[in-house]
Amino acid sequence: MTQPPYDIEEVPNGVPVKMWTRGVPVEEDARKQLRNIARLPIVYQHVAVMPDVHLGIGATIGSVVPTLKAIIPAAVGVDLGCGMMACKTTLAASDLPDNLSGVRAAIERAVPVGRTPTRQGRDRGAWDTPPAETDRAWAALAQEFEEICEAHPRMAKTNNYQHLGTLGTGNHFIELCLDERQAVWIMLHSGSRGVGNAIGTHFIELAKKDAELHQRNLPDQDLAYFEEGARYFGDYVKAVGWAQKFAAANREVMMVRVIQALRQAIAKPFETHVEAVNCHHNYVQRETHFGQEVFVTRKGAVSAAQGQLGIIPGSMGAKSYIVRGKGNPESFNSCSHGAGRTMSRTQAKKRFTVADQIQATEGVECRKDADVIDEIPMAYKDIDAVMAAQQDLVEVVYTLKQVVCVKG
């Protein structure tokens, strides 16, 4: 009998945990968190764990959690619909200018990045006057958002319209990459911005209040869940679905803006969307697995159904991959969403210096200052090991290496 390409941890009073983590480190706190999830009565069949797994809030990042007639808001998280978009162009590496600082500056002018603390006035990461692309995308989202605000008025006071088509901070980025044949790709990573964070946080708190009444024995209060029929279940499904649409639109608006910026910064005319992918990696949706309709929460995981294209980015200075799903039912048709952190942002800032950051990102036009040390490649797992651990989940279509990286 052939051994499966994953390890199985049996959990007393819970479902099994199947882990595609051979050859990559998994912290003990993450394992404990996974066991807590596996003991929830709503979890169906098993929990699937991707090779980029690491500790999260409530649920583990890099996990796929199928649930019966219930959703765990903290497992979906607060960056609802966070994900990736990649677009192949007709440009080649030889068409790029020798000095790429002007290209990076053009992208940073075209898309608001970063965040200004509230006490310091206008947020540099939001639009002052949103462009036409944002207006068009918002028109498709506005009515449903008004309905959400009628039921939950505090959502109206969030950054929503002003954040549509903006990057944010942390591990969000815009990159120019080269594939194996030196074709130029545009790749970006962002989610539902301020409004998604507000929706996620709001419903996590409501779920905790619901749990105080009905779910007495939770191993972790961040695993509070809404069951179908609960007061806020329908509101949450609607709000999270809207936030996921916002996130996809956010990436599309940014992509249009970046393409416009590149047409100004690069002399040679070019076409885009030769191949394009737009995929979430923090989301929940209804799917059917093992003959049962369930809610599948991918917290730091990508859908990898048979033939489906996805994106697995490395860190700054590492390779990224465009992949095609193999439709492995044991992983609930999923794969990893990146390399996965090996240490916290605080640990990275204590351990590494600006000199380390400069060395690790040699050859990449990007920020190389103290504020991005937490994103240094050494704070992440080895992307090659991560890919080796999931060969039965995806096949590599393109291997990308960044030459420009824009961060907030």
Helices and strands as residue ranges (DSSP letters): E 7-9, E 17-19, H 28-38, E 47-54, E 61-67, E 70-71, H 73-76, E 83-92, G 93-95, H 101-110, G 118-120, H 132-139, H 142-151, G 153-157, G 161-163, E 173-178, E 183-190, H 193-214, G 221-223, E 226-227, H 233-265, E 276-280, E 282-289, E 292-299, E 301-303, E 309-312, E 319-325, G 329-331, E 334-336, H 345-351, H 354-360, E 365-366, G 370-375, G 377-379, H 383-388, E 394-407
